[in-house]
Amino acid sequence: MLNIIVLTNMDVSAHYALNLLLPAINNHNVHIFKSSKVGGTKNLPKELVELGQFESRLLQSSDFKSSPLHSATLLDNINTPEGFEQVSKLKPDVILSIRFGKILKNPIIKLPKFGVLNLHSGLLPEFKGVMATFWGMLNTNEKQVESKVGLKNDLIGATIHSIDDASIDTGKIISRIPVEIERSRSYWWNVLNVYKYSVPELVKAIQSIEDGRKLNGSPQKDEGDYFSYPTEENMLAFHKKGFKLFEPSVLSDFLNETLS
């Protein structure tokens, strides 16, 4: 049995990922910490602000009253002495980061016996930073992404990698999980769909650790590109490609179907 700390964020995608992950690791001691947001959120495009407001209302609705996010411990100050004390007293064997909004510093990174694993919702090294699925969709047909079936230019996906230092999305790659873009669906739907395929791979990594098998990560071959939040101009280009940011009714259907 492992002592597992899950670091996540207060958003609907994290809710979905946790509902896939937690039943699969319920034989371990699991404690969840959450951040309140990811990165700086000033001067965001209007549509992203509306998405954030919709997510906030959704998480407070009766449909989400049993979400594990509500019982998770808020830890925006993880890199302070107080934050370190909260984490260290749990004696973690491994830390899992899924959408966590803070960059981890060395004291936390060096704490767990088997290290820190990040589930990044983008393919590395091509798409580092925030909203990697958005940038993958926007750059479709312009960037080629290597998959098991050769070079594709219409793939998004996820990467499980180790966090070895305080740099962003640079650690050794444990697993890359390419996922085809559903072009008729929104950005948000595609993000959730990425977790549908990538969380089971994270569970496999935990099983390997439990069984005493070493996770053999590969260094990233090149620096790739780092992406921040999109601008209004980026949003316009996204829509010109025929993509939508989110569809509330379709999202509800997705969650009901996949979490039932």
C-alpha positions as CSV (number, residue, x, y, z in Angstrom):
1,M,0.0,0.0,0.0
2,L,1.3,3.4,-1.0
3,N,0.9,6.8,0.5
4,I,-0.3,8.8,-2.5
5,I,-0.8,12.6,-2.6
6,V,-2.8,13.9,-5.5
7,L,-2.3,17.6,-6.4
8,T,-5.1,19.0,-8.6
9,N,-7.1,22.1,-9.3
10,M,-10.6,23.4,-8.6
11,D,-12.2,22.9,-12.1
12,V,-14.5,20.5,-13.9
13,S,-11.7,18.7,-15.8
14,A,-10.0,17.9,-12.5
15,H,-13.3,16.6,-11.2
16,Y,-13.6,14.3,-14.2
17,A,-10.0,13.1,-13.9
18,L,-10.4,12.4,-10.2
19,N,-13.5,10.4,-10.8
20,L,-11.6,8.2,-13.2
21,L,-8.5,7.9,-11.0
22,L,-9.7,7.5,-7.4
23,P,-11.7,4.2,-7.8
24,A,-8.6,2.7,-9.4
25,I,-6.3,3.5,-6.6
26,N,-8.6,3.1,-3.6
27,N,-6.4,0.3,-2.2
28,H,-3.8,3.0,-1.3
29,N,-3.8,5.8,1.2
30,V,-4.8,8.9,-0.9
31,H,-4.9,12.5,0.2
32,I,-6.0,15.3,-2.2
33,F,-4.7,18.8,-2.2
34,K,-6.1,21.5,-4.7
35,S,-5.2,24.8,-6.0
36,S,-7.7,27.5,-6.7
37,K,-6.5,28.5,-10.2
38,V,-3.8,27.8,-12.8
39,G,-1.4,30.6,-13.6
40,G,-2.2,34.3,-14.0
41,T,-5.8,35.0,-15.0
42,K,-5.7,38.7,-15.7
43,N,-6.7,40.1,-19.1
44,L,-8.1,36.8,-20.4
45,P,-10.3,36.8,-23.5
46,K,-14.0,37.3,-22.6
47,E,-14.9,33.7,-23.7
48,L,-12.4,32.2,-21.3
49,V,-13.7,34.3,-18.5
50,E,-17.2,33.0,-19.3
51,L,-16.0,29.5,-19.3
52,G,-14.4,29.9,-15.9
53,Q,-17.6,31.4,-14.5
54,F,-19.7,28.5,-16.0
55,E,-17.3,26.0,-14.4
56,S,-17.6,27.6,-11.0
57,R,-21.4,27.6,-11.2
58,L,-21.3,24.0,-12.3
59,L,-19.1,22.8,-9.5
60,Q,-21.4,24.4,-6.9
61,S,-24.5,22.8,-8.4
62,S,-26.3,19.8,-6.9
63,D,-24.9,17.5,-9.7
64,F,-21.4,18.1,-8.2
65,K,-22.2,18.1,-4.5
66,S,-20.3,14.8,-4.0
67,S,-17.3,15.9,-6.0
68,P,-14.0,14.9,-4.3
69,L,-12.8,18.5,-5.0
70,H,-15.1,19.8,-2.3
71,S,-13.4,17.7,0.4
72,A,-9.9,18.3,-0.9
73,T,-7.5,20.5,1.1
74,L,-6.8,23.9,-0.4
75,L,-3.0,24.4,-0.8
76,D,-2.1,27.4,-2.8
77,N,0.9,27.9,-0.6
78,I,2.5,24.5,-1.2
79,N,6.0,25.9,-1.5
80,T,6.0,27.8,1.8
81,P,7.3,26.1,5.0
82,E,3.7,25.7,6.1
83,G,2.7,24.1,2.9
84,F,5.7,21.8,3.0
85,E,4.8,20.7,6.5
86,Q,1.2,19.8,5.4
87,V,2.6,17.6,2.7
88,S,5.6,16.1,4.5
89,K,3.6,14.9,7.5
90,L,1.7,12.6,5.2
91,K,5.0,10.8,4.3
92,P,4.1,10.5,0.6
93,D,5.6,7.6,-1.5
94,V,4.5,9.3,-4.7
95,I,2.9,12.6,-5.6
96,L,0.6,12.8,-8.6
97,S,0.0,16.2,-10.2
98,I,-3.1,16.7,-12.4
99,R,-3.9,20.3,-13.4
100,F,-2.3,21.6,-10.2
101,G,-1.9,25.4,-10.5
102,K,1.4,25.9,-8.7
103,I,5.0,25.2,-9.9
104,L,6.5,22.8,-7.5
105,K,9.9,23.7,-5.9
106,N,12.7,21.3,-4.9
107,P,11.7,20.7,-1.3
108,I,8.4,19.2,-2.4
109,I,9.8,17.5,-5.5
110,K,12.5,15.7,-3.4
111,L,10.0,14.6,-0.7
112,P,8.3,11.4,-2.1
113,K,10.2,8.2,-2.3
114,F,9.2,7.4,-5.8
115,G,9.1,11.0,-7.1
116,V,6.4,13.2,-8.6
117,L,4.4,12.3,-11.7
118,N,2.6,14.9,-13.8
119,L,-0.3,14.1,-16.1
120,H,0.0,16.9,-18.6
121,S,-3.0,17.3,-20.9
122,G,-0.8,17.8,-24.0
123,L,1.8,16.0,-26.0
124,L,5.4,16.8,-24.9
125,P,7.7,18.3,-25.9
126,E,5.5,19.9,-28.6
127,F,2.9,21.6,-26.3
128,K,4.2,22.7,-22.9
129,G,2.3,25.1,-20.7
130,V,-1.4,25.8,-20.2
131,M,-4.4,24.8,-22.3
132,A,-2.3,22.4,-24.4
133,T,-5.4,20.9,-26.0
134,F,-6.4,24.3,-27.2
135,W,-3.0,24.9,-28.8
136,G,-2.9,21.4,-30.3
137,M,-6.3,22.0,-31.9
138,L,-5.3,25.5,-33.1
139,N,-2.1,24.2,-34.6
140,T,-3.6,21.1,-36.3
141,N,-2.4,20.6,-39.8
142,E,0.6,22.9,-39.0
143,K,2.5,20.8,-36.5
144,Q,3.2,17.1,-37.0
145,V,3.0,14.9,-33.9
146,E,4.5,11.4,-33.7
147,S,2.2,8.6,-32.8
148,K,2.2,4.8,-32.9
149,V,0.8,4.9,-36.4
150,G,3.3,7.4,-37.8
151,L,3.3,11.1,-38.1
152,K,-0.1,12.8,-37.7
153,N,-1.0,16.4,-37.8
154,D,-4.4,16.1,-36.2
155,L,-3.6,14.7,-32.8
156,I,-3.9,16.0,-29.3
157,G,-3.2,13.9,-26.2
158,A,-1.5,13.7,-22.9
159,T,1.9,13.0,-21.4
160,I,2.9,11.4,-18.2
161,H,6.3,12.7,-17.1
162,S,8.4,13.0,-14.0
163,I,8.8,16.4,-12.3
164,D,12.5,16.5,-11.6
165,D,13.0,20.3,-10.9
166,A,11.1,23.5,-10.9
167,S,11.1,24.0,-14.7
168,I,7.7,23.5,-16.5
169,D,6.9,20.3,-18.4
170,T,10.5,19.3,-19.0
171,G,10.8,16.0,-17.0
172,K,11.5,12.5,-18.4
173,I,8.6,11.1,-20.4
174,I,7.0,8.0,-19.0
175,S,4.2,7.7,-21.5
176,R,2.7,9.7,-24.4
177,I,-0.9,9.1,-25.1
178,P,-2.0,10.5,-28.5
179,V,-5.7,11.1,-29.0
180,E,-7.4,12.1,-32.2
181,I,-9.2,15.5,-32.3
182,E,-13.0,15.2,-32.4
183,R,-13.4,18.1,-34.8
184,S,-17.2,18.4,-34.3
185,R,-16.7,18.8,-30.5
186,S,-15.6,21.7,-28.4
187,Y,-12.2,22.3,-26.9
188,W,-13.6,21.5,-23.5
189,W,-15.1,18.2,-24.7
190,N,-11.7,17.2,-26.2
191,V,-9.9,18.0,-22.9
192,L,-12.2,15.6,-21.1
193,N,-11.8,13.0,-23.8
194,V,-8.0,13.2,-23.3
195,Y,-8.4,12.3,-19.6
196,K,-10.6,9.4,-20.6
197,Y,-7.6,7.8,-22.3
198,S,-4.7,9.1,-20.2
199,V,-5.9,8.5,-16.6
200,P,-5.8,4.7,-17.1
201,E,-2.2,5.1,-18.2
202,L,-1.4,6.9,-15.0
203,V,-3.0,4.1,-13.0
204,K,-0.7,1.7,-14.8
205,A,2.3,3.7,-13.7
206,I,1.1,3.5,-10.1
207,Q,0.7,-0.2,-10.4
208,S,4.3,-0.5,-11.7
209,I,5.5,1.4,-8.6
210,E,3.4,-0.8,-6.3
211,D,4.9,-3.9,-8.0
212,G,8.4,-2.7,-7.5
213,R,9.0,-2.1,-11.2
214,K,11.1,1.0,-12.1
215,L,9.4,3.6,-14.3
216,N,11.9,4.1,-17.2
217,G,11.5,7.7,-18.4
218,S,13.1,9.1,-21.5
219,P,14.6,12.6,-21.6
220,Q,12.7,15.0,-23.9
221,K,14.5,15.2,-27.3
222,D,14.1,18.9,-27.9
223,E,12.8,22.0,-26.1
224,G,9.5,22.2,-27.8
225,D,7.2,25.2,-27.4
226,Y,5.8,26.8,-24.3
227,F,2.2,28.2,-24.5
228,S,0.4,30.5,-22.2
229,Y,-3.3,31.5,-22.1
230,P,-4.6,32.5,-25.6
231,T,-5.3,36.1,-26.6
232,E,-8.5,37.4,-28.3
233,E,-6.6,37.1,-31.6
234,N,-5.9,33.4,-30.8
235,M,-9.5,32.8,-30.0
236,L,-10.6,34.3,-33.3
237,A,-8.2,32.1,-35.2
238,F,-9.5,29.1,-33.2
239,H,-13.1,29.8,-34.3
240,K,-12.1,30.5,-37.9
241,K,-10.9,26.9,-38.0
242,G,-14.4,25.8,-37.1
243,F,-13.7,25.0,-33.4
244,K,-15.9,25.9,-30.4
245,L,-14.5,26.6,-26.9
246,F,-17.3,24.9,-25.0
247,E,-20.9,23.7,-25.2
248,P,-22.7,23.5,-21.8
249,S,-25.4,21.0,-22.9
250,V,-23.0,18.7,-24.7
251,L,-20.6,18.8,-21.7
252,S,-23.3,17.7,-19.3
253,D,-24.2,14.8,-21.6
254,F,-20.5,13.7,-21.7
255,L,-20.1,13.8,-17.9
256,N,-23.4,11.9,-17.4
257,E,-22.4,9.2,-19.9
258,T,-18.8,8.7,-18.8
259,L,-19.3,8.9,-15.0
260,S,-22.5,6.9,-14.7
